Amino acid sequence: MRISTTVAEWMERRRAITASRIGFVPTMGALHRGHASLVERCRRENEVVVVSIFVNPSQFNDPKDLERYPRTLDQDLAVLKGLCADDVLMPAASELYPHGYRFRIEAEIMTRVMEGAHRPGFLQGVMTIIMKLLNLVRADRAYFGEKDYQQLKTITDMVEDFFIPTEIISCPTVREESGLAESSRNRLLPAEARGTAPGLFRALTTAQDPSAARSILEELGFRVDYVEEHWGRRFAAAYLQDVRLIDNVALKDRNAALSGCRQ
């Protein structure tokens, strides 16, 4: 497994890659089973697997949130080696933003709802770093999880509009047995909150409508940012103590599950 810590190192390595199919999994580290599932699928479908580890400062509107984001680099590298990744790209912020944050990608519609509305600058930061990484890696396919569905859709639309030749592959959310979506932020949950956290998924799947889901979450002790429905899915973001969790479910899957319960 080769590790590139500078853009120059990576560019030299990229010139040496002659494989016909290159897959890419961008991450911010603190890897969990969800990330592993992306890398495993990437491994099955490509000759070369590239993974990036970069905690992107431009997508954090709260400096304290950036500071406390989990960082487990040694563990992450061991996981990737076990998953047979070929290359890890892990540059410093000064490498990916050598002149500061002077250019950024905007999304006119996406920034008006959900994460765009509640986290100013978040989607711009995501699109900007993904554009940079896609240009650097020049992969045939890039893999993203559906847990961050708004981010996935934004990136898919960006790639289409800018004629980027990388295919964006959507992968199902990986969940704990309780239903809680795998997330790096789960590491920040206090022990006493672990039993309550799966209530986010249950509210999304059992409530009759977004208003009812919000009421369920508030009764459980969540501080709710939003519960909304878009693109045939129901989304929620809510704080449990001081940890912000997000999740979403497809409405067709929810309706099928409820129908099965009523039989």
N, C-alpha and C positions, 0 to 999 in steps of 0.2 A: 504494500500500500504506500503510495507516494504522497507526501504532504507538501503543499506549496503555501508559503506564508507571505509571498509578495506577488504582485501582478506580473512582474518580470519573470519570476520563476515559473509561474503558471503559463505564461505565453510561450516560454521555451518548451515546456512540457506539452502544451497543446499542439504545437507544430509537429511534435514527434508522434502524435496519435494518428494512426492511419485506419483505425477500425471503421467499419461501415455503419455501425449503429452505436451511438453514444447516448447514454441516459444520464439525467441530472436530477438530484434531489437537493433543493435548497433548504437549509435549516438554520435555526438560531442556537443549536446545541441543546443541552439538557434533554438528551434523546430518551424517548420512551417507546412503547410497543407500537404506537402509531407511526413514528418515524421508521421503525424497523420494518413495518409492513410496506412502506413506500420503497425502501432500499431493496427489500426482497423482491418486490415486483419489478423494480428497475433491473435487478440482477437477472431475472428470468427473461427479460425482453430485450436486453442490449448486450453488446460485447464489452463495452467499457462503462463502468459505473463511477460517476463523479458526484461527490457530496460536498456541499459548502457548509461551513460553520461560521456564522457571522451574526453577532447581536447588533442589529442595525439601529444606530442612534436616531436616524431621521424619522422613524415611525413611532417614537415615544414622545407623546406630548407632555408627559410628566417625568422630569429628571429622576425623581425618587423611584418611579417604576422601572426605569432603565437600570438604576443602580442595584435594585434588589432582584432583577431577573436572574434565575438560576444559571450558574455557570459550572459545568462539570466536565471540563475538557478531557482530562485523562480517561475518565470513564467513557466519554463519547468516542474517543479514538479506539478504545478497546472494543466497544460495541461494533464500530464500523469495520474493524479488522476481522471480527468474528463473522460479519455479514459479507465478507469478501469484497468490500469496496475497493476499487482500483486507485482512486485519487481523492484526496481531501483538499479542498481549497479553503484556507482559513487566514485571510489577510487581516491586518489591522484597519481601523477606520481611516487612517491617513492614507492607506493604499487605495481604498475604494472611493474616498472623497479627498483627493490630493489638493484640490482647490476649494475645499469647503462644499457647502450645500448650495452651489450657485445655479444648478439646473435641477428641475424637478418635473415629474409627469403629473398632470392634472386629469381628473375624471369628473366631468361636469355633473352627471346625474348621480353617480354612486356616492359622492360626498354629501348628498342631501339626506341620506337615510342611515339608520343603524350605526355601524362603526364609523362611517364617514361623518355623521352628525354628532356623535358622542365623543369621538376622539379626533379633534381637529388636527389635520396633517398626517394622520395615520395612513390612509390609503395612498396619499401622495408619496409618502416615504416608502411604502411597500412597492408601489409600481416603479419608483425610481431605482431602488436597489435590485429589483428583479430584472429590469431592463439592463442594468449594468452587468449582472451575472449572466443573463442569457447571451449578451454580446461577447462576454469573455469565454464562456464554456462552448458556445455554438453546438449545443446538443441537438440530437434528433428528437428527443422526447424529454419533457420535464414533468415531474410527478408532484401532485399537491393533494392534500387531504380535504375531504368535504366538511370537516369540523369548522374550518375557516371558509365557509362557503361564499360569503360576500367577497373575500379576498380572492378566492379561486375564480369566481365569475369575472371580477375586475381584471385579473391577469389574463384570463382567456380572451376577453374583449380587447384588451390592450394589444396582445399578440396579433390578433386578427386585424386591428386597425393599422398597426405599424408594419404589417407584412413580415413579421418575424417568422422564420421558417422552422421554429421549434414547435412540435405538437405538445399541447398541454393535456396531461392525462389526469383525470379525476379519480380519486381512490376513496372508498368508503371509510367513514369514521370508525376507528377502533375504540371499543368501550371496555371498561372494567365489568366484572360480573354484575355489579350493582346497576349498570347502565351509565355511570359517569363516563363522559368522554375522556380519553387519554389526553393529557395536556401537560406541558412543562410546568404550568402554574399550579398544578395539583400538589407539587412538592412544597408549595408555600402554605398549604392548608394546615391549620393547627389540628392536632389529633381529635379534639372535641368537635371539629366541623366535618370530619370525614363521613360521619353517618348522615349528615344533613345534605351534603353536596349532591348525591344522586337525585335529590328532589327536583333539581333543575330539569333533568331528562324526563322524570315522571310527569312533571307539570306540562311539559311540551307535548307529551304523548297522550295524556288523559284529559286535559282540560277541553271544554267544548269550544272555546274561542280564546283569543289573546287576552281579553279582559279577565276571564276566569283563570287563565294561567298566571297572570300577574297576581291575582288575589291569593292563589295557592302559594306562590313563592314568598309573598310578603308574610303570610301566616307562618311559614317555615323559618322566617328570620332573614330572608334575603333582602338586600336593598336593590331594587330593580332599576336598571337603566332603560330597558325596553323589552317588549314582547311584540313582535310584528310578523306579518306574513307577506312574502314576496316570492316570485318565481316558483310557485307551487310548494313552498316550504314555510315552516314556522320557525322563527328565530327568537332567541332570548340572550340577553346579557344581564348579569346581576352579580352583586358583591355578596360574598359570604364572609362575614367579618371584614377584613380589608383585602380579600383576594377576589379579583374579578374573573368570573367564569363566563364562557360563551358556549352555546350549543345550538343545533338546529336539527329538525327532522323533516322529511318529505311528508307532505299532507296525505299522499296516497298510502304511504306505509302506515301512518298513524290511523287513518280510517280503516285500513284492513285489520290492524291490530284490535281496534275497538269493536269491529264487527265480529271478530273471532271471540272476543270476551263475552259478547252478548248471546252467542249461540248456546 
